[in-house]
């Protein structure tokens, strides 16, 4: 999956991957993903949360196995992971 032209999606994928490798099973909040993808932008909470939901939906359509829990999102901890 080439995300070189889609920097926010790439940043979210990188942040989710880092979290999965360092703390399998833990989730990232909407705020954490906004900070990863749109660092430095001043966003209202609702606008940032909406951007994250759209980004997560897009990444799922591209095949990224993202799970939703009540406190955030994570890469599916049941799948093996290989980082290239």
C-alpha positions in Angstrom: 0.0 0.0 0.0 1.6 3.2 -1.2 0.8 6.1 1.1 3.6 8.4 0.0 1.1 11.0 -1.3 -1.3 10.6 1.6 0.8 11.9 4.5 -1.9 11.9 7.2 -2.8 8.3 6.3 0.9 7.3 6.4 1.3 9.0 9.7 -1.7 7.3 11.3 -0.5 3.9 9.9 3.0 4.5 11.3 1.6 5.5 14.7 -0.7 2.5 14.9 2.2 0.2 13.9 4.5 1.7 16.5 1.8 1.2 19.2 1.1 -2.4 18.0 4.8 -3.3 18.2 5.5 -1.6 21.5 2.2 -2.4 23.3 0.1 -5.1 21.5 -3.6 -4.8 22.4 -3.5 -1.2 23.5 -5.4 1.5 21.6 -4.8 5.0 20.5 -7.3 7.8 21.1 -8.6 10.1 18.4 -6.5 12.9 20.0 -3.3 10.8 19.7 -4.0 10.1 16.0 -4.8 13.7 15.3 -1.5 14.7 16.9 0.3 12.1 14.7 -1.3 13.0 11.4 -2.0 16.7 11.7 0.7 17.9 14.1 0.8 21.6 14.6 -2.7 22.2 13.1 -5.2 23.9 15.3 -8.3 21.8 15.0 -11.5 21.8 17.1 -12.0 18.4 18.8 -15.0 17.5 16.6 -13.2 18.3 13.4 -10.2 16.3 14.4 -12.3 13.3 15.5 -14.1 13.5 12.1 -10.8 13.5 10.2 -9.6 10.5 12.2 -12.9 8.5 11.5 -12.6 9.2 7.8 -8.9 8.3 7.8 -9.6 5.0 9.6 -12.4 4.2 7.2 -10.1 4.8 4.2 -7.3 2.7 5.7 -9.7 -0.1 6.3 -10.9 0.1 2.6 -7.2 -0.2 1.7 -7.0 -3.4 3.7 -5.4 -2.3 7.0 -6.8 -4.5 9.8 -7.9 -1.8 12.3 -10.1 -2.7 15.2 -12.2 -0.3 17.1 -12.6 -0.5 20.9 -14.5 1.9 23.1 -11.3 3.9 24.0 -9.8 4.1 20.5 -8.3 2.2 17.6 -5.5 -0.4 17.1 -4.1 -2.7 14.6 -5.7 -6.2 15.0 -3.6 -7.8 17.7 -4.6 -11.3 16.5 -2.7 -10.9 13.2 1.0 -11.4 12.8 3.0 -8.4 11.8 6.0 -7.9 9.6 7.5 -4.5 9.3 9.6 -3.9 6.2 
